[in-house]
Every structure is written in C-alpha cells, then in structure tokens.
Amino acid sequence: MELIKMCLIPMRSLFQAVGNAFRGSNKEIIIFSLLNIAVLFLLILLFKMSKKMKKENRESKFFDEQTKLFNRNGFILRFKYDISDFSRTNYHLAYFMIDSNRLQTYHNDIEFGDVVSHMAKVLKENTETYEFAARITESGFAMALCVDDEIVATKRVIKIIDEFSALTDTNGNPVGEVFKSSLYRLEENDHNCEILFFNLRRNCNSILGKNKSYVYCDSENMNNVQVEKQKTEEIRNALRRGEFKLYVQFIVDNKTKKIVSGEALSRWENPYTGIQLPGAYLGTMMNSGIITEFDYYMFEKVCQRLQEWGSTSLKELSLSCNFTRITISEKDFVEKISKIAEKYEFDRKKLVMEITEETLEKNRETALNNMRECKKLGFSIALDDFCSGFTSPLNLCEYPIDIVKIDREILLNIQHKKGKDLFKGLVALGHSLELKIVCEGVETENQYDYVNSTPCDYIQGWYFSKAIPARNSEDFVRNFSG
C-alpha cells in the first residue's frame, strides 16, 4: 500500500503537467509525462503480480493443488501450532490410504485422480471444528480428529471409509475394500509428525490384502514400527553397499542326473552379524516398498552371472530369477528389465523368470501383458509354487508358461496313496500341455526315490544342492557327481 501511495503523489503532478502541456502545446513535456505515467502504471502492475505470486507460493507450500486440502507441510504446521501440549491427548490421528494394487486389479477402469478427489471431498465433509485433514502422499491422507474416546474415533473412521467405498467404477460397482486406515490416540510426547506418519503408514500397510479396513494402534504398535523403521534403513543402506549376494541352488535333470540349471537366491552378508537368510529381510522389504528395487537388483545380478558363465564350462546352464507380484505388476516392468538386460551379453533363453500363482490371481491383466512381452524378449517363464493355495489349472493355458515348479507341500504328502496320485496327476497334466516339470524341496532319499520313479523332468532340493555362493558355482558343478 505504501508503494501505491508513493506512486499516486507524483502521478497527480504528472497529470497536471500533461494538462498544462496540452494547453501550451509543449510536445516534449507531453511525451515525457506520458512515459512517466506508463512507468508508474507498470510498477503498480508488477506490485500486484508480485503480491499474487507470493500468495500462490504460500498456497503451493502448504496446500495440495489437486485436492485443495493441506499438503504435508501444511498439516505439520497446523499440528505444531493448533495442537498444544495441553490438548494433545484429546486428539486421534488417522491415516487413510488407497490399496493401489487392489484398485488396479479390480477397478482398473477408474481414474486414480477421481479416487483421490473423492477422498478429499469426503474428508472435507467430515472435518469438524478444531480438526484438519491433508494429503500427505500421492495416495495417503492424514486427519487430526478432536476426539479423545477410542470408540467414538473408531466409529468416525469407519464412517469415512464407508463413504470412501461408496465411489463406483464405470460399471456402477462400488470400489469396496480399496481403502485402509490406521488410527492412533496422541500421547503427551508425540511432537514429531514425520515419525507419526511413518508409523501409521506402516501399520496401515500391515492390513493390505486382508479383509480388514482399519487398525487401531496403541503405543506398542507404534514402537514396534519404529524398530522396523530402523531395520528398514539398515536394509536400504545394505542394498546400496551391495551386501546382498547372489546364491544359487542347482537343479538336476531327472534322467541324466546332470546339473542343467539353477535358481537365483539371495543372502545378506552382513559384516556385523554374518550371513542372514531371506526370512530376516524380505518381509521388511515387502512392507517398506524396497522389494521392487531389490527385485531389479537381483535381476541384474543374474544377467551379470549369465554373462560370466558364457565364457566358462557353465555356458549351457540356465538361471532363474524370482519376481514379486508388486514388481511384475508395474506398468514399466518390461521397460526396466529390458534396459538392465541390454547391458549384458548372454543367451536370453538361459534366463528364466519365476512368478508365483499369487501374482496371476491378483494382477491378472498386468501380469499377462508383462509375461507376453518378456517372452518376446526371449526369456522363459516358470510358474513357482504350483498348487500352493492360489491354484487354477486355467493359468497353465492362459499364461505363456514354459516350466511348472510343483510346490514342496505336494511332495510331503507322497507317503499316502492320494498324495502320490496327486503328484503323478500334476506331472501328467503339465506334460499334456507340453510344459517342463520341476519338483521342489527334494531333501531325503525316500523323496528322491519316488520322484525318480516318475516322469518328472527336473529335481531341485537339498538332496542334490543347497544354496551356494554364485562365485563358487564352477567348482560345485565340476565336482558334482549326481
């Protein structure tokens, strides 16, 4: 305002000068005066534009452009100044998220942006006095509920989820169990929003894929997640340092008793605690989202190993690589593995991509498209853990599968006649579809004798080979007696 006042004073004089100039026909004074007026108008315009830009910058700093809710920064600011130490325990903090995998699998015709906008609308309608909501991630929202009672807070969260779920796809079907929530009553020492966000999100992730729409968190839940956060960071750093090493469990031809291929496995060679098995880190990777990065990391290790084998006595062996359903359901999955493979020279048919039946059931369309493209690149496809609980024989017809790996649980039942008949039937089914059959988990003499008596093509298990460091592969194969 001061700038405008300063501009208006000389403008009056200029207008008077212009009027006198016209009366006196002084052209130079007229031109000079008009130029000055133009400059002053420009200054006023620039001032107004600057003011507008500052306002827009403030809004972009604290508000989400799409939903017009607070963004992460805005929520943290409100949390800091609106929730005092005196009133902190009167609040519950709720976290809402979209189960993106389920949305893509069952409602892939609905636009993600429409889902986000619908959630924002519902949250606005359910925000009461002294409360605020924000979009803090692409698919996650936080809401501060001014409620100290657990039952009341839970009822409000359920109501919000129900209103979320009323959204319909293009066929008029409610999106249903796509929305998840975690809820926590604030304690006096809860000042760090980032820690609260992380813990609530992790608790929310724990119910993904389950028939459960929300989880109520107590202090123990939140503390456990904090420990998990530290473990996640350790794993992330270990991945950057290359501490996860490629191991191989070799697979034997049932007729020739010669090693023909191997399955790529991993071990964490932790310099402080020693070698750790996958059970010590894969769960954390799945929960934290690191698993996709890890899948590509292991894929590159396999490509590199196949290139190295190409100039050794192992050049005829193939090597399989496992992919989780999260990774194989990525839209740019084929593009990513293609770029990685292009860096190495090896026979593409020697690389086998292993997927589980769970992948096929939960991400059918994406999995099918990606598998077809992988076949075009020259890779083979193996269906792992066949008959492990997600079985549909139609999968063997619909998907471009080359190899079927019979789950170990089937082998454990061969002491019964029905178990033996089931095993033989699965082998016969695979062969009728011109598929190769691998029996996993062969560990004992009795198991080997039985599988050896069947037309099963390949045998995998401790009976022939435990998982060994890939760097020792050539020595192992050279000394293998079958």
Protein Blocks (a to p, Z undefined) as FASTA:
>chain_A
ZZmmmmmmmmmmmmmmmmmmmmnopaklmmmmmmmmmmmmmmmmmmmmmmmmmmmmmmmm
mpcfklopacfklmmmmmmmmmcfklmmmpccddddddfklmmmmmmmbcfklmmmmmmm
mmmmmpcehiacddfbfkbccdddddfbfklmmmmmmmmmmmmmmpccfkopafkjmbcc
ddddddfklmblklmmmmmmmmmmmmgoiacfbdcddfklmmmmmmmmmmmmmmmmmmmn
opaccdddddddfklopafbdcdddddddfknopadfklmmmmmmmnopmmmmmmmmmmm
mmmmmmmmmmmmklmpccdddddfklmmpfklmmmmmmmmmmpccdfklpccdddfklmm
mmmmlmmmmmmmmmmnopacddehihilpacfklmmmpccfbdcddfklmmmmmpmklmm
mmmmmmmmmmmnopacddehiabfklmmmmmmpccfbdcdjkloccddfklmmmmmmmpg
ZZ
